[in-house]
């Protein structure tokens, strides 16, 4: 149990348990799982969920399905820090799941938190009814308007297309061990939402609107269509950018021993030219490696990613990739030298860079593959399309409306 100040009203406090909200409707429906506070210095999602839960009241006639509101890193939330021992949103990895169970805690706060959350997720999926939606609520250290992050599957794209917000693809190539990466490996819809700067004036309001829209979109809550359309317009107005899909193509990583300082004044999605000064690392100026848009510049002490660079994904590319993935065109890749299956389940390819050096990342992205690891003269690309639980969602209204 923790008490945390609100990002927008410093005198407001809130008592929070691990599960601080659980709503069951009178009718059958989806299971929505909202996570907030995976990073302890990002409490806005908790306050937003608390507000939405109060707004639902006690009437369950208009509700179908089940909703969970879950607090992430309780010890870090109590101290108001990103993490204590290590980043909780970077350790959702198979090798970490082999650690002792929650009944056998280790001397690592985030490891213990993850194991408790893992058990909770497994219990929810074992007892709940699908389709499942996992939403991870966050805020950023730099100025930004709201946006969404998804792993690049057609199912995630289809769901995210319903929101009038920028959607970022491809971060899974650079970030290992995130919570929504773990969920996506099981084939369920999962996304991250960034509501604004940590203690920005509108960050809680933005997050409340996003949650409310999600409740209507998934059919969890009956909504007045005019009111819902007005809410969609408000969400669209909260974003400074109308273009929908972007992809990450560069990450500037930093280690725990690096002295990193982002130059002041950068905001999310700001256009940059190649060679533009961006930051200092260990006393050396870091410049942009290419033209693009700055993404998630680091303006806090803790963090392993200094900044990213993103670019717009052409609509033609999105359409072509949808067609190629549905037709299983990747089979043609196996006819080429230097490419072979890397897994028995045939969801990963091994690529010899010396032999297949003319194949760009973009080709693999078209077919739904993202680089998972790269070593010496070989890299492994993995595709999550085959694991998606498409049938669970195919009868949902949002799915049928999207082409």
C-alpha positions as CSV (number, residue, x, y, z in Angstrom):
1,X,0.0,0.0,0.0
2,X,1.4,3.4,-1.0
3,X,0.4,7.0,-0.9
4,X,1.5,9.2,-3.8
5,X,1.1,12.9,-4.7
6,X,-0.8,13.7,-7.8
7,X,1.2,15.0,-10.7
8,X,-1.1,18.0,-11.1
9,X,-2.3,18.6,-7.6
10,X,0.6,18.2,-5.1
11,X,-1.6,18.1,-2.1
12,X,-3.8,15.2,-3.4
13,X,-2.8,11.8,-2.1
14,X,-4.1,8.3,-3.0
15,X,-3.8,5.0,-1.2
16,X,-3.0,2.2,-3.7
17,X,-2.9,-1.5,-3.5
18,X,-1.5,-3.8,-6.2
19,X,-5.0,-4.2,-7.7
20,X,-6.7,-0.9,-6.9
21,X,-9.7,-1.5,-9.2
22,X,-11.6,-4.5,-10.3
23,X,-15.0,-4.1,-12.1
24,X,-17.2,-6.9,-13.4
25,X,-20.1,-6.1,-15.6
26,X,-23.5,-7.9,-15.7
27,X,-22.9,-9.1,-19.3
28,X,-20.1,-11.1,-20.7
29,X,-17.4,-9.2,-22.6
30,X,-13.7,-8.5,-22.9
31,X,-11.1,-8.4,-20.2
32,X,-9.2,-5.1,-19.9
33,X,-6.1,-5.0,-17.9
34,X,-4.6,-1.5,-17.3
35,X,-1.1,-1.2,-15.8
36,X,0.1,2.1,-14.3
37,X,3.2,3.0,-12.4
38,X,5.5,0.4,-14.0
39,X,8.0,3.3,-13.5
40,X,7.6,4.8,-10.1
41,X,8.0,8.4,-11.2
42,X,5.0,8.1,-13.5
43,X,1.9,8.1,-11.3
44,X,-0.4,9.9,-13.7
45,X,-1.9,6.7,-14.9
46,X,-2.9,5.7,-11.4
47,X,-4.7,9.0,-10.8
48,X,-6.4,8.7,-14.2
49,X,-7.6,5.2,-13.6
50,X,-8.9,6.1,-10.1
51,X,-10.9,8.9,-11.7
52,X,-12.4,6.7,-14.4
53,X,-13.2,4.0,-11.8
54,X,-15.1,6.6,-9.7
55,X,-17.0,7.7,-12.8
56,X,-18.2,4.1,-13.5
57,X,-20.1,4.2,-10.2
58,X,-21.9,1.1,-9.0
59,X,-24.2,0.6,-12.0
60,X,-23.1,-2.5,-13.9
61,X,-25.9,-2.8,-16.4
62,X,-24.1,-0.8,-19.0
63,X,-20.9,-2.8,-18.5
64,X,-19.8,-6.0,-20.3
65,X,-16.8,-7.9,-19.3
66,X,-14.1,-7.3,-16.7
67,X,-11.6,-4.5,-15.9
68,X,-8.5,-4.6,-13.8
69,X,-6.5,-1.5,-12.6
70,X,-3.0,-2.7,-11.5
71,X,-0.2,-0.7,-9.9
72,X,3.2,-1.6,-11.2
73,X,6.3,-0.9,-9.1
74,X,4.9,-0.3,-5.6
75,X,8.3,0.4,-3.9
76,X,9.4,2.8,-6.6
77,X,6.0,4.5,-6.6
78,X,6.3,5.1,-2.9
79,X,9.7,6.8,-3.3
80,X,8.7,8.6,-6.5
81,X,11.6,7.2,-8.5
82,X,11.8,5.4,-11.9
83,X,13.1,2.2,-10.3
84,X,15.2,1.1,-7.3
85,X,17.5,-1.8,-8.4
86,X,16.7,-2.0,-12.1
87,X,14.1,-0.9,-14.7
88,X,11.0,-3.1,-14.2
89,X,10.0,-2.5,-17.8
90,X,13.2,-4.1,-19.2
91,X,13.2,-7.4,-17.4
92,X,10.2,-9.3,-18.8
93,X,12.5,-11.9,-20.3
94,X,12.2,-15.8,-20.3
95,X,15.4,-16.2,-18.4
96,X,14.1,-13.9,-15.6
97,X,11.0,-16.0,-15.2
98,X,13.1,-18.9,-14.1
99,X,14.1,-17.0,-11.0
100,X,12.5,-18.0,-7.6
101,X,8.7,-17.6,-7.3
102,X,7.1,-14.7,-5.4
103,X,7.1,-17.1,-2.4
104,X,10.9,-17.1,-2.6
105,X,11.9,-13.4,-2.9
106,X,15.4,-12.4,-4.0
107,X,17.5,-9.4,-3.1
108,X,16.2,-7.4,-6.1
109,X,13.1,-5.3,-5.7
110,X,12.1,-5.1,-9.4
111,X,12.7,-8.9,-9.8
112,X,10.3,-9.5,-6.9
113,X,7.8,-7.0,-8.3
114,X,7.9,-8.7,-11.8
115,X,7.4,-12.2,-10.4
116,X,4.3,-11.0,-8.5
117,X,2.9,-9.2,-11.5
118,X,3.7,-12.2,-13.7
119,X,1.7,-14.5,-11.4
120,X,-1.2,-12.0,-11.4
121,X,-1.2,-11.8,-15.2
122,X,-1.3,-15.6,-15.5
123,X,-4.1,-15.8,-13.0
124,X,-6.1,-13.2,-14.9
125,X,-5.7,-15.0,-18.2
126,X,-6.6,-18.4,-16.6
127,X,-9.8,-17.1,-15.0
128,X,-10.9,-14.3,-17.4
129,X,-12.6,-14.5,-20.7
130,X,-11.2,-13.1,-23.9
131,X,-10.6,-11.1,-25.8
132,X,-7.9,-9.7,-23.6
133,X,-6.6,-6.1,-23.9
134,X,-3.4,-5.1,-22.0
135,X,-2.7,-1.4,-21.7
136,X,0.5,0.0,-20.2
137,X,0.1,3.7,-19.1
138,X,3.2,5.9,-19.1
139,X,4.5,9.5,-19.2
140,X,7.7,10.9,-20.5
141,X,10.5,13.0,-19.1
142,X,10.4,15.5,-22.1
143,X,7.6,17.6,-23.5
144,X,5.2,15.7,-25.7
145,X,1.6,15.4,-26.8
146,X,0.0,11.9,-26.4
147,X,1.0,9.0,-28.6
148,X,0.9,5.2,-28.6
149,X,3.5,2.4,-28.9
150,X,2.8,-1.1,-30.3
151,X,4.7,-4.2,-31.5
152,X,4.4,-4.5,-35.2
153,X,1.6,-7.1,-35.8
154,X,-1.4,-6.6,-38.1
155,X,-3.7,-7.2,-35.1
156,X,-2.1,-4.4,-33.1
157,X,-2.1,-2.1,-36.1
158,X,-5.8,-2.8,-36.7
159,X,-6.7,-2.0,-33.0
160,X,-4.4,1.1,-32.8
161,X,-5.9,2.5,-36.0
162,X,-9.1,3.3,-34.2
163,X,-7.3,5.9,-32.1
164,X,-6.8,9.5,-33.5
165,X,-3.2,9.5,-32.2
166,X,0.3,8.9,-33.6
167,X,1.4,5.2,-33.4
168,X,5.0,4.2,-33.1
169,X,6.1,0.9,-34.6
170,X,9.4,-1.0,-34.3
171,X,10.6,-0.1,-30.8
172,X,10.8,-3.8,-30.0
173,X,13.9,-4.0,-32.1
174,X,15.6,-1.7,-29.6
175,X,13.9,-2.3,-26.3
176,X,14.2,-5.8,-24.8
177,X,12.1,-7.0,-21.8
178,X,9.2,-4.6,-21.9
179,X,5.9,-5.6,-20.4
180,X,3.9,-5.3,-23.6
181,X,6.6,-7.3,-25.5
182,X,5.9,-10.1,-23.1
183,X,2.1,-9.9,-23.7
184,X,2.5,-9.7,-27.4
185,X,4.4,-13.0,-27.5
186,X,1.2,-14.6,-26.3
187,X,-0.7,-13.1,-29.2
188,X,-3.0,-10.6,-27.3
189,X,-3.6,-7.0,-28.1
190,X,-1.1,-4.9,-26.0
191,X,0.0,-1.3,-26.3
192,X,1.7,1.4,-24.4
193,X,0.2,4.9,-24.0
194,X,2.2,8.0,-23.2
195,X,0.0,10.7,-21.9
196,X,2.4,13.6,-21.8
197,X,5.3,14.9,-19.6
198,X,5.5,13.4,-16.1
199,X,4.0,16.4,-14.3
200,X,2.5,18.2,-17.3
201,X,-0.7,20.2,-16.8
202,X,-2.8,17.9,-19.0
203,X,-1.2,14.5,-18.5
204,X,-3.9,13.1,-16.2
205,X,-6.7,14.6,-18.3
206,X,-5.2,13.1,-21.5
207,X,-4.9,9.7,-19.9
208,X,-8.5,9.8,-18.6
209,X,-9.8,10.5,-22.1
210,X,-7.6,7.7,-23.5
211,X,-9.0,5.2,-21.0
212,X,-12.6,6.3,-21.5
213,X,-12.2,5.9,-25.3
214,X,-10.7,2.4,-24.8
215,X,-13.7,1.3,-22.7
216,X,-16.0,2.3,-25.5
217,X,-13.9,1.0,-28.3
218,X,-13.6,-2.5,-26.7
219,X,-17.3,-2.7,-25.9
220,X,-16.7,-2.8,-22.2
221,X,-18.9,0.2,-21.6
222,X,-22.0,1.2,-23.6
223,X,-21.5,4.7,-24.9
224,X,-23.6,7.4,-26.4
225,X,-22.3,7.6,-30.0
226,X,-22.4,11.4,-30.2
227,X,-20.6,11.7,-26.9
228,X,-18.0,9.1,-28.0
229,X,-17.4,11.0,-31.3
230,X,-16.9,14.2,-29.3
231,X,-14.4,12.4,-27.1
232,X,-12.5,11.1,-30.2
233,X,-12.3,14.7,-31.4
234,X,-11.0,15.9,-28.1
235,X,-8.3,13.2,-28.1
236,X,-7.3,14.1,-31.7
237,X,-7.1,17.8,-30.6
238,X,-4.7,16.8,-27.8
239,X,-2.1,15.7,-30.3
240,X,0.0,18.1,-32.2
241,X,0.6,15.7,-35.0
242,X,-2.0,14.3,-37.5
243,X,0.2,11.7,-39.2
244,X,-0.7,8.3,-37.8
245,X,2.2,5.7,-38.2
246,X,5.9,6.2,-37.5
247,X,8.8,3.7,-37.0
248,X,11.9,3.8,-34.9
249,X,15.1,3.5,-36.9
250,X,17.7,4.7,-34.5
251,X,18.4,4.4,-30.8
252,X,21.1,6.2,-28.9
253,X,21.8,3.8,-26.0
254,X,23.6,4.8,-22.8
255,X,25.2,2.7,-20.1
256,X,25.0,3.2,-16.3
257,X,28.5,4.7,-16.2
258,X,27.9,7.2,-19.1
259,X,27.5,10.9,-18.3
260,X,24.6,11.8,-20.6
261,X,23.0,15.2,-21.0
262,X,20.3,16.0,-23.6
263,X,20.5,19.5,-25.0
264,X,17.7,21.6,-23.7
265,X,14.6,22.4,-25.7
266,X,13.9,19.2,-27.7
267,X,10.3,18.0,-27.8
268,X,8.9,14.7,-29.1
269,X,8.4,14.5,-32.8
270,X,10.5,17.6,-33.5
271,X,12.1,17.5,-36.9
272,X,15.9,17.3,-37.0
273,X,18.5,17.4,-39.8
274,X,21.5,15.1,-40.1
275,X,24.4,16.4,-38.1
276,X,22.3,18.5,-35.7
277,X,23.7,18.6,-32.2
278,X,21.5,16.6,-29.8
279,X,23.3,15.8,-26.6
280,X,26.6,15.3,-24.8
281,X,27.9,11.9,-23.7
282,X,31.0,11.7,-21.6
283,X,31.9,15.2,-22.7
284,X,31.5,14.4,-26.5
285,X,28.9,16.1,-28.7
286,X,26.3,13.6,-30.1
287,X,24.8,14.6,-33.4
288,X,21.9,13.2,-35.5
289,X,23.0,10.3,-37.7
290,X,20.2,11.1,-40.2
291,X,17.3,13.3,-40.9
292,X,14.1,12.4,-39.0
293,X,12.2,13.3,-35.9
294,X,13.5,13.2,-32.3
295,X,11.6,10.7,-30.1
296,X,11.6,10.4,-26.3
297,X,14.6,12.5,-25.5
298,X,15.9,11.7,-22.0
299,X,15.5,14.5,-19.5
300,X,15.9,12.5,-16.3
301,X,18.8,10.9,-14.6
302,X,17.7,7.3,-14.8
303,X,17.3,5.6,-18.1
304,X,19.3,3.6,-20.7
305,X,18.0,5.3,-23.9
306,X,19.2,8.8,-24.6
307,X,16.9,9.4,-27.5
308,X,15.4,7.7,-30.6
309,X,15.0,9.0,-34.1
310,X,11.8,8.1,-36.0
311,X,10.3,8.7,-39.4
312,X,6.9,8.5,-41.0
313,X,5.8,5.2,-42.6
314,X,4.4,5.8,-46.0
315,X,0.8,4.6,-46.4
316,X,1.7,2.5,-49.4
317,X,4.3,0.6,-47.3
318,X,1.6,-0.2,-44.7
319,X,-0.8,-1.5,-47.3
320,X,1.9,-3.5,-49.1
321,X,3.1,-5.1,-45.8
322,X,-0.5,-6.1,-44.9
323,X,-0.9,-7.9,-48.3
324,X,2.5,-9.6,-48.1
325,X,2.0,-10.8,-44.6
326,X,-1.4,-12.2,-45.3
327,X,-0.1,-14.1,-48.4
328,X,2.9,-15.6,-46.4
329,X,5.3,-14.1,-48.9
330,X,8.2,-14.8,-46.5
331,X,8.4,-18.3,-48.0
332,X,10.2,-16.7,-50.9
333,X,13.0,-15.5,-48.6
334,X,14.0,-19.1,-47.9
335,X,14.9,-19.6,-51.6
336,X,17.6,-16.9,-51.2
337,X,21.1,-17.7,-50.0
338,X,22.1,-16.9,-46.5
339,X,18.6,-17.2,-45.0
340,X,17.2,-20.2,-43.1
341,X,14.7,-20.9,-40.3
342,X,16.0,-20.2,-36.8
343,X,13.2,-21.9,-34.9
344,X,11.2,-25.1,-35.0
345,X,8.0,-23.0,-34.8
346,X,9.1,-21.2,-38.0
347,X,8.6,-17.7,-36.5
348,X,12.2,-16.6,-36.7
349,X,14.8,-16.5,-39.5
350,X,18.6,-16.6,-39.3
351,X,20.3,-14.2,-41.8
352,X,23.9,-14.4,-42.7
353,X,25.0,-10.8,-43.2
354,X,27.9,-11.7,-45.5
355,X,25.7,-13.6,-47.9
356,X,22.5,-11.7,-47.6
357,X,24.1,-8.3,-47.2
358,X,22.0,-6.7,-49.9
359,X,18.7,-7.3,-48.0
360,X,17.7,-4.2,-46.0
361,X,15.8,-4.2,-42.7
362,X,12.9,-2.6,-44.6
363,X,12.4,-5.8,-46.5
364,X,12.1,-7.9,-43.3
365,X,9.8,-5.2,-41.8
366,X,7.5,-5.5,-44.8
367,X,7.1,-9.2,-44.0
368,X,6.5,-8.6,-40.3
369,X,10.0,-9.5,-39.1
370,X,12.0,-7.5,-36.6
371,X,15.6,-8.0,-35.6
372,X,15.8,-9.7,-32.1
373,X,19.5,-10.1,-31.8
374,X,22.6,-9.4,-33.9
375,X,26.0,-11.0,-33.4
376,X,29.1,-11.2,-35.6
377,X,28.0,-12.0,-39.1
378,X,24.5,-13.1,-38.3
379,X,21.2,-11.7,-37.1
380,X,17.9,-13.2,-36.1
381,X,14.7,-11.7,-37.2
382,X,11.4,-12.8,-35.5
383,X,7.8,-12.6,-36.6
384,X,4.9,-12.5,-34.1
385,X,2.1,-12.6,-36.7
386,X,1.6,-16.3,-36.3
387,X,1.1,-16.1,-32.6
388,X,-1.6,-13.5,-32.7
389,X,-5.0,-14.6,-31.3
390,X,-6.8,-13.3,-34.3
391,X,-10.0,-15.4,-33.8
392,X,-10.5,-13.9,-30.3
393,X,-10.9,-10.5,-31.8
394,X,-12.5,-11.1,-35.2
395,X,-16.1,-10.7,-33.9
396,X,-15.4,-7.4,-32.2
397,X,-17.0,-4.3,-33.6
398,X,-13.7,-2.4,-33.9
399,X,-12.2,-5.3,-35.8
400,X,-15.0,-5.6,-38.3
401,X,-15.0,-1.8,-39.0
402,X,-11.3,-1.7,-39.9
403,X,-10.3,-3.1,-43.3
